[in-house]
Amino acid sequence: MHPVVTIGLVFVALAALIHVYIFVLESLRFDQPSTWRVFGVKGAAEAELMKPWAYNQGFYNLFLAIGAAVGAILNGVADSGSSASAWGRALAVYCCAFMLAAALVLIASDRRKARAALVQGAAPALALVFLVLG
């Protein structure tokens, strides 16, 4: 496997881990004040209203993470040039493109979310660059 692709797959894995972490915050820990601070929630009453939305949104992030991870694994373990390798890279690119798009939508919707968008979008953006170059 070309070293550039390997670097890309490392960024895919990092993007997947970040999105699993976001899933944990949104779907499993949304009732915690420390999580409220991450998302700018002003208190328990607001969190209770947002909890169903956050729970659903967390699963979107988990599904993207799973897709990216499966793609990276397929691309990494399959013989280079095989259809499994190509499908794996395509799946990783697809999921990372959606992660990046979500980060761009986040910053477009609220400039104050630039830091969150950077956390959410940097790894998939780098993954895309390296996978396309590879």
N, C-alpha and C positions, 0 to 999 in steps of 0.2 A: 504494500500500500504506500502511496506517495506520502511523504512527510506533511505536505500541506493538508491533505485529507485527514491525516491523524490529528493535526492541530484543530481542524474544523470539528472533528468528532469530539474532541475534548470540550470545545465550546458548546456543542450540542448537549453533552452530558451536564455541563454547568448550567445551561439554560433549563434543562429538565429539573435539576435539583432546586433551582430558584423557584420554579413554578410549583414544585411539590411543597416547598416552604410556604408559598402564597396560599396554596390549598389548605394547609394546616391552619394558617391564620384565619382565613375566611370561613372555613367549614367546621373546624374543630375547636378553635380558640376565640371565636368572635364574642364570647361572653366575658372575656378578660379585659380589664381596664388597660393593660399594657398593649393589647391589640387595638383597642379604641384609639389610643394615641397614634398608632401607625397609620390608621385610616382617617384620622381627624374627627372621630365620633365624639360628640360633646357630652355623652353620659348614657346611663343605663336605659333611659326611655328611648333615646334615639337609636341605641344599639338594638333594642328589642324590635323596633320598626324595620331596621335594616337587616336583621339576622336572616330572614328567608332569602333575600336578595344575595347576601354575602355567601350563604350556604351554596346556592346555585352557582354563583360566580366561581367559587372555590373549585367546584367540580369541573367547570370548563378548564380551569388552569391545570387540574390534575390530568384530564384527558389529553391536553396538549403535551404535558410532560411525558405521559406514557407513550404517546405517539412518537415524540422525539427520541425517547430512550430506545424504543423498539427499532426505530430507523437507524439509530447509531449502532446498535448491537448487530443488526442485519448487515449493515455496511461494513462493520468492523470484522466480523467473523466469517463472512462469506468470501469465497474466492473472488479476487479482484477481476472485474469484467463479467462476473456471472449475473444472471437476472436477479438473484436474491440481493446481491450487492447494489445493483442499480435501483431496485425497489426500496431498499433500505435508505439509500441516499435521497431518493425522491421523497420518502416519508419524512425524513429528518428535515429536508429543505422546506417541505410543505408546512410542517408544524412550526419551525423556526420563523418562517415568513409570517404566519399568523401571530406568533408571539410578538414579533417586531411591529406588525400592524396594530396590535392592541396597545403597545406602548406609544405609538404615534397618535392613536386616537385619544389616549389618556392625556398626553401633553396638549393636543389640539383642543380638548374640552376644558382644560384648566391649567394654565401656565404654572400655577403653584405646585403642580404635581410633577414638575420636571425631574426631581430626584427619584421619585418612584418610577417614572417612565425610563429613566436611565438604568435603574436596577433591573427593571423588567425587560428592557430591550437591548442592552449592550451585548450580552452573551449571545443571544440569537442573531444579532446583526453580525457579529464577528464570525459566528458559525457559518452564516450564509456566504460571507466573503471568502472564507477559506474553502468551503465546499464547492463554490462556483469556480474558484481558481484551480482547484485540484482536479 
